[in-house]
Amino acid sequence: MDAPTVTLRVPPLADHVTLLRTVVSGIAARRDYTLEQVDDLRMAVEEAAVLLLRHGDGTPLELHATVRPEELHVELSTDITGPDPVVDPTSFSWMILQALTDDLSTTVDGGRARLTLVKQREQPTSFEGRG
């Protein structure tokens, strides 16, 4: 069976970034991610969405969140204008995204930019045998 994917398309307005953050944090919370990991995902999705909005051509932002057994794979995308890179790998935004995720990539294909974020789920700490 394929991993389940949640897809959401929102208007390209900063006001709608909250919806993207809420969906991803809800998925992560239901998959037993730690509160810190949920916060990391929420912040990473917001940062990625803002980067895409800056370069977008007015088409909706799309989010695809794929739930895998030990990770959450989030792809954000939109159509962009011009040849400028969406993310500068030396920028502060890129450093923030790297700190908040376990894997990060960006692609531009045919005028469509994609930012892919992956967050691994931490295994619960066992307290058995501690005293």
N, CA, C and O atoms as CSV, one atom per row, in Angstrom:
chain,resi,resn,atom,element,x,y,z
A,1,MET,N,N,0.827,-1.170,0.000
A,1,MET,CA,C,0.000,0.000,0.000
A,1,MET,C,C,0.880,1.246,0.000
A,1,MET,O,O,1.878,1.298,0.719
A,2,ASP,N,N,0.522,2.247,-0.798
A,2,ASP,CA,C,1.255,3.502,-0.832
A,2,ASP,C,C,1.057,4.259,0.471
A,2,ASP,O,O,0.050,4.102,1.162
A,3,ALA,N,N,2.059,5.096,0.790
A,3,ALA,CA,C,1.953,5.932,1.981
A,3,ALA,C,C,0.834,6.952,1.774
A,3,ALA,O,O,0.721,7.529,0.693
A,4,PRO,N,N,0.004,7.180,2.799
A,4,PRO,CA,C,-1.079,8.145,2.653
A,4,PRO,C,C,-0.537,9.571,2.515
A,4,PRO,O,O,0.417,9.955,3.191
A,5,THR,N,N,-1.165,10.346,1.625
A,5,THR,CA,C,-0.758,11.725,1.377
A,5,THR,C,C,-1.945,12.647,1.559
A,5,THR,O,O,-3.037,12.386,1.053
A,6,VAL,N,N,-1.720,13.719,2.280
A,6,VAL,CA,C,-2.709,14.780,2.438
A,6,VAL,C,C,-2.300,15.903,1.503
A,6,VAL,O,O,-1.142,16.320,1.510
A,7,THR,N,N,-3.225,16.398,0.704
A,7,THR,CA,C,-2.947,17.477,-0.236
A,7,THR,C,C,-3.838,18.658,0.098
A,7,THR,O,O,-5.033,18.509,0.349
A,8,LEU,N,N,-3.227,19.841,0.095
A,8,LEU,CA,C,-3.962,21.063,0.372
A,8,LEU,C,C,-3.477,22.139,-0.589
A,8,LEU,O,O,-2.273,22.309,-0.786
A,9,ARG,N,N,-4.394,22.845,-1.173
A,9,ARG,CA,C,-4.076,23.961,-2.069
A,9,ARG,C,C,-4.704,25.212,-1.478
A,9,ARG,O,O,-5.903,25.245,-1.199
A,10,VAL,N,N,-3.870,26.259,-1.284
A,10,VAL,CA,C,-4.366,27.508,-0.698
A,10,VAL,C,C,-4.013,28.686,-1.596
A,10,VAL,O,O,-3.053,28.621,-2.364
A,11,PRO,N,N,-4.789,29.761,-1.500
A,11,PRO,CA,C,-4.456,30.969,-2.264
A,11,PRO,C,C,-3.069,31.490,-1.869
A,11,PRO,O,O,-2.622,31.279,-0.741
A,12,PRO,N,N,-2.398,32.165,-2.792
A,12,PRO,CA,C,-1.030,32.630,-2.529
A,12,PRO,C,C,-0.996,33.897,-1.677
A,12,PRO,O,O,-0.471,34.928,-2.100
A,13,LEU,N,N,-1.549,33.809,-0.499
A,13,LEU,CA,C,-1.601,34.941,0.423
A,13,LEU,C,C,-1.023,34.517,1.770
A,13,LEU,O,O,-1.234,33.394,2.227
A,14,ALA,N,N,-0.293,35.431,2.393
A,14,ALA,CA,C,0.340,35.123,3.671
A,14,ALA,C,C,-0.672,34.673,4.729
A,14,ALA,O,O,-0.341,33.871,5.602
A,15,ASP,N,N,-1.899,35.186,4.653
A,15,ASP,CA,C,-2.933,34.813,5.621
A,15,ASP,C,C,-3.241,33.317,5.618
A,15,ASP,O,O,-3.719,32.784,6.620
A,16,HIS,N,N,-2.976,32.645,4.519
A,16,HIS,CA,C,-3.314,31.228,4.405
A,16,HIS,C,C,-2.183,30.279,4.813
A,16,HIS,O,O,-2.369,29.062,4.839
A,17,VAL,N,N,-1.024,30.834,5.128
A,17,VAL,CA,C,0.097,30.003,5.579
A,17,VAL,C,C,-0.280,29.282,6.866
A,17,VAL,O,O,0.180,28.165,7.105
A,18,THR,N,N,-1.104,29.901,7.694
A,18,THR,CA,C,-1.556,29.283,8.939
A,18,THR,C,C,-2.244,27.944,8.684
A,18,THR,O,O,-2.078,27.007,9.465
A,19,LEU,N,N,-3.009,27.844,7.604
A,19,LEU,CA,C,-3.671,26.581,7.271
A,19,LEU,C,C,-2.653,25.480,6.995
A,19,LEU,O,O,-2.821,24.343,7.437
A,20,LEU,N,N,-1.593,25.825,6.257
A,20,LEU,CA,C,-0.551,24.846,5.946
A,20,LEU,C,C,0.133,24.371,7.227
A,20,LEU,O,O,0.354,23.175,7.418
A,21,ARG,N,N,0.462,25.312,8.091
A,21,ARG,CA,C,1.112,24.966,9.361
A,21,ARG,C,C,0.210,24.084,10.213
A,21,ARG,O,O,0.677,23.122,10.823
A,22,THR,N,N,-1.065,24.401,10.259
A,22,THR,CA,C,-2.009,23.651,11.085
A,22,THR,C,C,-2.168,22.222,10.592
A,22,THR,O,O,-2.201,21.287,11.392
A,23,VAL,N,N,-2.266,22.049,9.291
A,23,VAL,CA,C,-2.410,20.704,8.726
A,23,VAL,C,C,-1.187,19.849,9.058
A,23,VAL,O,O,-1.325,18.717,9.521
A,24,VAL,N,N,-0.001,20.387,8.822
A,24,VAL,CA,C,1.222,19.611,9.059
A,24,VAL,C,C,1.402,19.312,10.544
A,24,VAL,O,O,1.769,18.194,10.906
A,25,SER,N,N,1.151,20.287,11.404
A,25,SER,CA,C,1.316,20.024,12.829
A,25,SER,C,C,0.273,19.017,13.330
A,25,SER,O,O,0.568,18.213,14.214
A,26,GLY,N,N,-0.925,19.055,12.780
A,26,GLY,CA,C,-1.941,18.072,13.150
A,26,GLY,C,C,-1.557,16.659,12.750
A,26,GLY,O,O,-1.747,15.712,13.513
A,27,ILE,N,N,-1.016,16.527,11.549
A,27,ILE,CA,C,-0.569,15.205,11.090
A,27,ILE,C,C,0.551,14.694,11.989
A,27,ILE,O,O,0.530,13.542,12.424
A,28,ALA,N,N,1.521,15.548,12.264
A,28,ALA,CA,C,2.665,15.130,13.089
A,28,ALA,C,C,2.221,14.760,14.499
A,28,ALA,O,O,2.704,13.776,15.060
A,29,ALA,N,N,1.313,15.529,15.075
A,29,ALA,CA,C,0.836,15.229,16.424
A,29,ALA,C,C,0.128,13.874,16.466
A,29,ALA,O,O,0.296,13.111,17.417
A,30,ARG,N,N,-0.658,13.580,15.438
A,30,ARG,CA,C,-1.363,12.288,15.382
A,30,ARG,C,C,-0.404,11.110,15.181
A,30,ARG,O,O,-0.735,9.970,15.507
A,31,ARG,N,N,0.775,11.393,14.646
A,31,ARG,CA,C,1.780,10.340,14.412
A,31,ARG,C,C,2.773,10.246,15.568
A,31,ARG,O,O,3.828,9.627,15.428
A,32,ASP,N,N,2.448,10.848,16.697
A,32,ASP,CA,C,3.248,10.778,17.921
A,32,ASP,C,C,4.622,11.433,17.806
A,32,ASP,O,O,5.589,10.972,18.412
A,33,TYR,N,N,4.702,12.505,17.029
A,33,TYR,CA,C,5.923,13.298,17.041
A,33,TYR,C,C,5.975,14.055,18.362
A,33,TYR,O,O,4.934,14.345,18.953
A,34,THR,N,N,7.175,14.374,18.826
A,34,THR,CA,C,7.303,15.134,20.059
A,34,THR,C,C,6.799,16.559,19.836
A,34,THR,O,O,6.690,17.012,18.696
A,35,LEU,N,N,6.496,17.258,20.917
A,35,LEU,CA,C,6.052,18.647,20.797
A,35,LEU,C,C,7.108,19.508,20.108
A,35,LEU,O,O,6.777,20.392,19.318
A,36,GLU,N,N,8.369,19.247,20.408
A,36,GLU,CA,C,9.456,19.991,19.772
A,36,GLU,C,C,9.488,19.731,18.264
A,36,GLU,O,O,9.693,20.655,17.478
A,37,GLN,N,N,9.288,18.488,17.868
A,37,GLN,CA,C,9.272,18.160,16.442
A,37,GLN,C,C,8.074,18.791,15.737
A,37,GLN,O,O,8.194,19.259,14.605
A,38,VAL,N,N,6.931,18.805,16.398
A,38,VAL,CA,C,5.744,19.439,15.817
A,38,VAL,C,C,6.020,20.929,15.607
A,38,VAL,O,O,5.694,21.483,14.557
A,39,ASP,N,N,6.615,21.568,16.600
A,39,ASP,CA,C,6.962,22.990,16.464
A,39,ASP,C,C,7.968,23.211,15.343
A,39,ASP,O,O,7.842,24.167,14.577
A,40,ASP,N,N,8.967,22.336,15.238
A,40,ASP,CA,C,9.954,22.446,14.160
A,40,ASP,C,C,9.272,22.369,12.795
A,40,ASP,O,O,9.564,23.165,11.902
A,41,LEU,N,N,8.374,21.420,12.643
A,41,LEU,CA,C,7.656,21.277,11.374
A,41,LEU,C,C,6.796,22.494,11.071
A,41,LEU,O,O,6.761,22.977,9.939
A,42,ARG,N,N,6.115,22.978,12.077
A,42,ARG,CA,C,5.261,24.159,11.902
A,42,ARG,C,C,6.101,25.355,11.413
A,42,ARG,O,O,5.711,26.050,10.474
A,43,MET,N,N,7.246,25.582,12.055
A,43,MET,CA,C,8.108,26.704,11.664
A,43,MET,C,C,8.724,26.495,10.285
A,43,MET,O,O,8.844,27.441,9.506
A,44,ALA,N,N,9.111,25.264,9.987
A,44,ALA,CA,C,9.719,24.971,8.684
A,44,ALA,C,C,8.721,25.179,7.554
A,44,ALA,O,O,9.069,25.737,6.514
A,45,VAL,N,N,7.490,24.737,7.749
A,45,VAL,CA,C,6.464,24.924,6.720
A,45,VAL,C,C,6.202,26.408,6.503
A,45,VAL,O,O,6.051,26.852,5.365
A,46,GLU,N,N,6.148,27.170,7.576
A,46,GLU,CA,C,5.930,28.615,7.433
A,46,GLU,C,C,7.076,29.274,6.668
A,46,GLU,O,O,6.840,30.070,5.759
A,47,GLU,N,N,8.295,28.952,7.025
A,47,GLU,CA,C,9.459,29.544,6.349
A,47,GLU,C,C,9.482,29.171,4.864
A,47,GLU,O,O,9.731,30.021,4.010
A,48,ALA,N,N,9.223,27.907,4.567
A,48,ALA,CA,C,9.217,27.459,3.170
A,48,ALA,C,C,8.099,28.132,2.379
A,48,ALA,O,O,8.307,28.542,1.237
A,49,ALA,N,N,6.926,28.247,2.975
A,49,ALA,CA,C,5.801,28.877,2.286
A,49,ALA,C,C,6.085,30.346,1.994
A,49,ALA,O,O,5.764,30.840,0.914
A,50,VAL,N,N,6.679,31.036,2.941
A,50,VAL,CA,C,7.005,32.451,2.739
A,50,VAL,C,C,8.020,32.608,1.608
A,50,VAL,O,O,7.901,33.516,0.786
A,51,LEU,N,N,9.008,31.732,1.566
A,51,LEU,CA,C,9.986,31.776,0.469
A,51,LEU,C,C,9.304,31.593,-0.883
A,51,LEU,O,O,9.606,32.306,-1.840
A,52,LEU,N,N,8.399,30.649,-0.954
A,52,LEU,CA,C,7.692,30.410,-2.212
A,52,LEU,C,C,6.774,31.581,-2.582
A,52,LEU,O,O,6.673,31.948,-3.752
A,53,LEU,N,N,6.115,32.158,-1.590
A,53,LEU,CA,C,5.234,33.293,-1.860
A,53,LEU,C,C,6.013,34.474,-2.451
A,53,LEU,O,O,5.507,35.182,-3.321
A,54,ARG,N,N,7.235,34.679,-1.978
A,54,ARG,CA,C,8.065,35.786,-2.476
A,54,ARG,C,C,8.364,35.656,-3.959
A,54,ARG,O,O,8.524,36.660,-4.652
A,55,HIS,N,N,8.439,34.432,-4.446
A,55,HIS,CA,C,8.819,34.181,-5.836
A,55,HIS,C,C,7.654,33.715,-6.698
A,55,HIS,O,O,7.808,33.541,-7.906
A,56,GLY,N,N,6.502,33.514,-6.092
A,56,GLY,CA,C,5.350,32.972,-6.809
A,56,GLY,C,C,4.766,33.929,-7.829
A,56,GLY,O,O,4.955,35.143,-7.756
A,57,ASP,N,N,4.054,33.351,-8.778
A,57,ASP,CA,C,3.439,34.153,-9.843
A,57,ASP,C,C,1.943,34.369,-9.614
A,57,ASP,O,O,1.231,34.804,-10.519
A,58,GLY,N,N,1.472,34.066,-8.414
A,58,GLY,CA,C,0.055,34.255,-8.124
A,58,GLY,C,C,-0.763,32.984,-8.181
A,58,GLY,O,O,-1.971,33.017,-7.944
A,59,THR,N,N,-0.131,31.863,-8.489
A,59,THR,CA,C,-0.856,30.589,-8.476
A,59,THR,C,C,-0.893,30.065,-7.035
A,59,THR,O,O,-0.048,30.432,-6.218
A,60,PRO,N,N,-1.866,29.212,-6.726
A,60,PRO,CA,C,-1.977,28.700,-5.354
A,60,PRO,C,C,-0.718,27.957,-4.896
A,60,PRO,O,O,0.033,27.404,-5.699
A,61,LEU,N,N,-0.521,27.968,-3.590
A,61,LEU,CA,C,0.510,27.140,-2.960
A,61,LEU,C,C,-0.077,25.756,-2.763
A,61,LEU,O,O,-1.226,25.619,-2.344
A,62,GLU,N,N,0.700,24.739,-3.061
A,62,GLU,CA,C,0.252,23.366,-2.833
A,62,GLU,C,C,1.133,22.703,-1.785
A,62,GLU,O,O,2.352,22.873,-1.766
A,63,LEU,N,N,0.488,21.955,-0.929
A,63,LEU,CA,C,1.186,21.178,0.080
A,63,LEU,C,C,0.805,19.719,-0.121
A,63,LEU,O,O,-0.370,19.388,-0.274
A,64,HIS,N,N,1.806,18.855,-0.120
A,64,HIS,CA,C,1.594,17.410,-0.137
A,64,HIS,C,C,2.358,16.864,1.069
A,64,HIS,O,O,3.586,16.940,1.111
A,65,ALA,N,N,1.649,16.322,2.034
A,65,ALA,CA,C,2.259,15.744,3.230
A,65,ALA,C,C,2.056,14.236,3.172
A,65,ALA,O,O,0.930,13.746,3.248
A,66,THR,N,N,3.157,13.511,3.038
A,66,THR,CA,C,3.109,12.057,2.930
A,66,THR,C,C,3.588,11.437,4.233
A,66,THR,O,O,4.693,11.706,4.704
A,67,VAL,N,N,2.735,10.607,4.798
A,67,VAL,CA,C,3.023,9.947,6.067
A,67,VAL,C,C,3.688,8.612,5.786
A,67,VAL,O,O,3.100,7.732,5.156
A,68,ARG,N,N,4.902,8.471,6.252
A,68,ARG,CA,C,5.638,7.208,6.154
A,68,ARG,C,C,5.846,6.682,7.567
A,68,ARG,O,O,5.685,7.431,8.531
A,69,PRO,N,N,6.202,5.402,7.707
A,69,PRO,CA,C,6.273,4.833,9.064
A,69,PRO,C,C,7.121,5.642,10.057
A,69,PRO,O,O,6.714,5.803,11.208
A,70,GLU,N,N,8.265,6.144,9.652
A,70,GLU,CA,C,9.128,6.835,10.598
A,70,GLU,C,C,9.463,8.261,10.199
A,70,GLU,O,O,10.364,8.872,10.774
A,71,GLU,N,N,8.736,8.804,9.203
A,71,GLU,CA,C,9.017,10.181,8.804
A,71,GLU,C,C,7.792,10.819,8.161
A,71,GLU,O,O,6.874,10.144,7.695
A,72,LEU,N,N,7.819,12.133,8.156
A,72,LEU,CA,C,6.805,12.917,7.472
A,72,LEU,C,C,7.515,13.677,6.360
A,72,LEU,O,O,8.478,14.404,6.600
A,73,HIS,N,N,7.028,13.497,5.153
A,73,HIS,CA,C,7.618,14.071,3.944
A,73,HIS,C,C,6.669,15.163,3.476
A,73,HIS,O,O,5.537,14.872,3.091
A,74,VAL,N,N,7.119,16.432,3.504
A,74,VAL,CA,C,6.268,17.570,3.158
A,74,VAL,C,C,6.842,18.260,1.924
A,74,VAL,O,O,8.012,18.640,1.899
A,75,GLU,N,N,6.011,18.412,0.915
A,75,GLU,CA,C,6.414,19.130,-0.290
A,75,GLU,C,C,5.501,20.336,-0.466
A,75,GLU,O,O,4.277,20.211,-0.475
A,76,LEU,N,N,6.116,21.501,-0.604
A,76,LEU,CA,C,5.396,22.736,-0.886
A,76,LEU,C,C,5.814,23.196,-2.266
A,76,LEU,O,O,6.994,23.137,-2.611
A,77,SER,N,N,4.849,23.658,-3.065
A,77,SER,CA,C,5.200,24.082,-4.422
A,77,SER,C,C,4.273,25.173,-4.919
A,77,SER,O,O,3.150,25.331,-4.441
A,78,THR,N,N,4.773,25.921,-5.893
A,78,THR,CA,C,3.992,26.924,-6.609
A,78,THR,C,C,4.723,27.275,-7.890
A,78,THR,O,O,5.913,26.993,-8.032
A,79,ASP,N,N,4.015,27.887,-8.816
A,79,ASP,CA,C,4.654,28.388,-10.030
A,79,ASP,C,C,5.365,29.688,-9.687
A,79,ASP,O,O,4.876,30.478,-8.879
A,80,ILE,N,N,6.511,29.904,-10.300
A,80,ILE,CA,C,7.308,31.088,-9.994
A,80,ILE,C,C,7.526,31.936,-11.239
A,80,ILE,O,O,7.353,31.484,-12.370
A,81,THR,N,N,7.910,33.183,-10.988
A,81,THR,CA,C,8.235,34.098,-12.077
A,81,THR,C,C,9.744,34.258,-12.134
A,81,THR,O,O,10.409,34.326,-11.101
A,82,GLY,N,N,10.263,34.317,-13.305
A,82,GLY,CA,C,11.676,34.621,-13.495
A,82,GLY,C,C,12.618,33.500,-13.132
A,82,GLY,O,O,12.232,32.492,-12.541
A,83,PRO,N,N,13.878,33.710,-13.507
A,83,PRO,CA,C,14.891,32.678,-13.312
A,83,PRO,C,C,15.609,32.729,-11.964
A,83,PRO,O,O,16.468,31.891,-11.691
A,84,ASP,N,N,15.266,33.702,-11.121
A,84,ASP,CA,C,15.961,33.813,-9.840
A,84,ASP,C,C,15.739,32.564,-8.998
A,84,ASP,O,O,14.642,32.005,-8.987
A,85,PRO,N,N,16.780,32.125,-8.290
A,85,PRO,CA,C,16.594,30.957,-7.418
A,85,PRO,C,C,15.634,31.288,-6.279
A,85,PRO,O,O,15.628,32.404,-5.759
A,86,VAL,N,N,14.840,30.319,-5.909
A,86,VAL,CA,C,13.879,30.508,-4.821
A,86,VAL,C,C,14.612,30.587,-3.493
A,86,VAL,O,O,14.252,31.378,-2.622
A,87,VAL,N,N,15.634,29.771,-3.344
A,87,VAL,CA,C,16.381,29.726,-2.093
A,87,VAL,C,C,17.866,29.821,-2.398
A,87,VAL,O,O,18.394,29.101,-3.246
A,88,ASP,N,N,18.515,30.709,-1.698
A,88,ASP,CA,C,19.968,30.817,-1.754
A,88,ASP,C,C,20.517,29.924,-0.648
A,88,ASP,O,O,20.216,30.151,0.524
A,89,PRO,N,N,21.320,28.905,-0.993
A,89,PRO,CA,C,21.811,27.975,0.037
A,89,PRO,C,C,22.724,28.623,1.077
A,89,PRO,O,O,23.083,27.980,2.064
A,90,THR,N,N,23.104,29.881,0.872
A,90,THR,CA,C,23.912,30.580,1.886
A,90,THR,C,C,23.061,31.529,2.718
A,90,THR,O,O,23.586,32.242,3.573
A,91,SER,N,N,21.738,31.545,2.475
A,91,SER,CA,C,20.862,32.487,3.169
A,91,SER,C,C,20.503,32.017,4.578
A,91,SER,O,O,20.622,30.840,4.919
A,92,PHE,N,N,20.066,32.967,5.367
A,92,PHE,CA,C,19.610,32.668,6.721
A,92,PHE,C,C,18.379,31.761,6.690
A,92,PHE,O,O,18.241,30.864,7.521
A,93,SER,N,N,17.492,32.000,5.732
A,93,SER,CA,C,16.284,31.160,5.601
A,93,SER,C,C,16.644,29.697,5.381
A,93,SER,O,O,16.033,28.808,5.973
A,94,TRP,N,N,17.631,29.449,4.531
A,94,TRP,CA,C,18.059,28.068,4.260
A,94,TRP,C,C,18.641,27.439,5.522
A,94,TRP,O,O,18.383,26.272,5.815
A,95,MET,N,N,19.428,28.218,6.270
A,95,MET,CA,C,20.008,27.700,7.518
A,95,MET,C,C,18.908,27.348,8.520
A,95,MET,O,O,18.996,26.339,9.219
A,96,ILE,N,N,17.873,28.188,8.584
A,96,ILE,CA,C,16.752,27.902,9.477
A,96,ILE,C,C,16.077,26.596,9.061
A,96,ILE,O,O,15.817,25.731,9.897
A,97,LEU,N,N,15.798,26.461,7.771
A,97,LEU,CA,C,15.141,25.243,7.282
A,97,LEU,C,C,15.990,24.004,7.554
A,97,LEU,O,O,15.454,22.957,7.917
A,98,GLN,N,N,17.293,24.110,7.384
A,98,GLN,CA,C,18.175,22.971,7.657
A,98,GLN,C,C,18.147,22.586,9.131
A,98,GLN,O,O,18.183,21.404,9.473
A,99,ALA,N,N,18.082,23.588,9.996
A,99,ALA,CA,C,18.068,23.319,11.431
A,99,ALA,C,C,16.766,22.670,11.880
A,99,ALA,O,O,16.751,21.913,12.851
A,100,LEU,N,N,15.686,22.958,11.188
A,100,LEU,CA,C,14.364,22.475,11.597
A,100,LEU,C,C,13.974,21.134,10.986
A,100,LEU,O,O,13.014,20.509,11.437
A,101,THR,N,N,14.705,20.682,9.961
A,101,THR,CA,C,14.343,19.455,9.255
A,101,THR,C,C,15.492,18.454,9.275
A,101,THR,O,O,16.627,18.799,9.601
A,102,ASP,N,N,15.182,17.222,8.925
A,102,ASP,CA,C,16.210,16.189,8.825
A,102,ASP,C,C,16.730,16.045,7.406
A,102,ASP,O,O,17.841,15.559,7.195
A,103,ASP,N,N,15.936,16.463,6.436
A,103,ASP,CA,C,16.355,16.454,5.040
A,103,ASP,C,C,15.624,17.586,4.343
A,103,ASP,O,O,14.461,17.864,4.636
A,104,LEU,N,N,16.314,18.232,3.421
A,104,LEU,CA,C,15.777,19.416,2.779
A,104,LEU,C,C,16.290,19.483,1.351
A,104,LEU,O,O,17.476,19.273,1.096
A,105,SER,N,N,15.386,19.779,0.420
A,105,SER,CA,C,15.824,19.950,-0.966
A,105,SER,C,C,14.901,20.927,-1.671
A,105,SER,O,O,13.767,21.158,-1.252
A,106,THR,N,N,15.413,21.490,-2.745
A,106,THR,CA,C,14.623,22.406,-3.560
A,106,THR,C,C,14.869,22.080,-5.022
A,106,THR,O,O,15.984,21.744,-5.423
A,107,THR,N,N,13.817,22.183,-5.802
A,107,THR,CA,C,13.930,21.961,-7.244
A,107,THR,C,C,13.061,22.972,-7.967
A,107,THR,O,O,12.050,23.442,-7.444
A,108,VAL,N,N,13.477,23.293,-9.175
A,108,VAL,CA,C,12.669,24.103,-10.071
A,108,VAL,C,C,12.590,23.334,-11.375
A,108,VAL,O,O,13.606,22.978,-11.972
A,109,ASP,N,N,11.356,23.085,-11.806
A,109,ASP,CA,C,11.151,22.312,-13.022
A,109,ASP,C,C,10.021,22.949,-13.818
A,109,ASP,O,O,8.876,22.979,-13.368
A,110,GLY,N,N,10.344,23.454,-14.994
A,110,GLY,CA,C,9.323,24.026,-15.859
A,110,GLY,C,C,8.584,25.202,-15.244
A,110,GLY,O,O,7.383,25.357,-15.465
A,111,GLY,N,N,9.273,26.028,-14.481
A,111,GLY,CA,C,8.627,27.180,-13.866
A,111,GLY,C,C,7.895,26.879,-12.573
A,111,GLY,O,O,7.212,27.749,-12.033
A,112,ARG,N,N,8.025,25.658,-12.068
A,112,ARG,CA,C,7.395,25.283,-10.792
A,112,ARG,C,C,8.494,25.006,-9.770
A,112,ARG,O,O,9.383,24.187,-10.001
A,113,ALA,N,N,8.418,25.701,-8.640
A,113,ALA,CA,C,9.407,25.518,-7.574
A,113,ALA,C,C,8.835,24.597,-6.504
A,113,ALA,O,O,7.659,24.685,-6.151
A,114,ARG,N,N,9.688,23.715,-5.997
A,114,ARG,CA,C,9.293,22.784,-4.934
A,114,ARG,C,C,10.327,22.827,-3.826
A,114,ARG,O,O,11.532,22.784,-4.073
A,115,LEU,N,N,9.835,22.913,-2.609
A,115,LEU,CA,C,10.675,22.756,-1.427
A,115,LEU,C,C,10.204,21.498,-0.723
A,115,LEU,O,O,9.019,21.356,-0.422
A,116,THR,N,N,11.126,20.587,-0.462
A,116,THR,CA,C,10.781,19.319,0.171
A,116,THR,C,C,11.449,19.256,1.535
A,116,THR,O,O,12.663,19.421,1.655
A,117,LEU,N,N,10.645,19.015,2.555
A,117,LEU,CA,C,11.099,18.936,3.933
A,117,LEU,C,C,10.793,17.543,4.470
A,117,LEU,O,O,9.703,17.014,4.250
A,118,VAL,N,N,11.744,16.957,5.165
A,118,VAL,CA,C,11.524,15.645,5.765
A,118,VAL,C,C,11.868,15.738,7.250
A,118,VAL,O,O,12.914,16.265,7.629
A,119,LYS,N,N,10.979,15.222,8.070
A,119,LYS,CA,C,11.214,15.176,9.515
A,119,LYS,C,C,11.038,13.743,9.978
A,119,LYS,O,O,9.976,13.151,9.790
A,120,GLN,N,N,12.076,13.186,10.581
A,120,GLN,CA,C,12.035,11.829,11.120
A,120,GLN,C,C,11.359,11.857,12.488
A,120,GLN,O,O,11.514,12.810,13.252
A,121,ARG,N,N,10.624,10.820,12.776
A,121,ARG,CA,C,9.980,10.718,14.082
A,121,ARG,C,C,10.956,10.109,15.074
A,121,ARG,O,O,11.550,9.063,14.812
A,122,GLU,N,N,11.118,10.774,16.224
A,122,GLU,CA,C,11.985,10.244,17.276
A,122,GLU,C,C,11.300,9.060,17.927
A,122,GLU,O,O,10.079,9.032,18.082
A,123,GLN,N,N,12.103,8.090,18.302
A,123,GLN,CA,C,11.566,6.954,19.024
A,123,GLN,C,C,11.335,7.367,20.470
A,123,GLN,O,O,12.158,8.077,21.047
A,124,PRO,N,N,10.233,6.934,21.061
A,124,PRO,CA,C,9.989,7.288,22.468
A,124,PRO,C,C,11.078,6.744,23.370
A,124,PRO,O,O,11.596,5.649,23.150
A,125,THR,N,N,11.419,7.511,24.378
A,125,THR,CA,C,12.430,7.106,25.339
A,125,THR,C,C,11.794,6.157,26.345
A,125,THR,O,O,10.731,6.439,26.899
A,126,SER,N,N,12.455,5.037,26.572
A,126,SER,CA,C,11.949,4.077,27.529
A,126,SER,C,C,12.537,4.375,28.911
A,126,SER,O,O,13.736,4.617,29.043
A,127,PHE,N,N,11.699,4.355,29.918
A,127,PHE,CA,C,12.154,4.610,31.275
A,127,PHE,C,C,12.220,3.336,32.099
A,127,PHE,O,O,12.435,3.394,33.310
A,128,GLU,N,N,12.036,2.182,31.458
A,128,GLU,CA,C,12.071,0.915,32.187
A,128,GLU,C,C,13.491,0.673,32.693
A,128,GLU,O,O,14.464,0.946,31.990
A,129,GLY,N,N,13.598,0.171,33.893
A,129,GLY,CA,C,14.887,-0.204,34.445
A,129,GLY,C,C,15.687,0.975,35.005
A,129,GLY,O,O,16.826,0.798,35.438
A,130,ARG,N,N,15.110,2.156,34.998
A,130,ARG,CA,C,15.818,3.315,35.549
A,130,ARG,C,C,15.325,3.526,36.980
A,130,ARG,O,O,14.138,3.375,37.268
A,131,GLY,N,N,16.215,3.863,37.836
A,131,GLY,CA,C,15.738,4.052,39.180
A,131,GLY,C,C,16.521,5.001,39.884
A,131,GLY,O,O,16.249,5.282,41.052
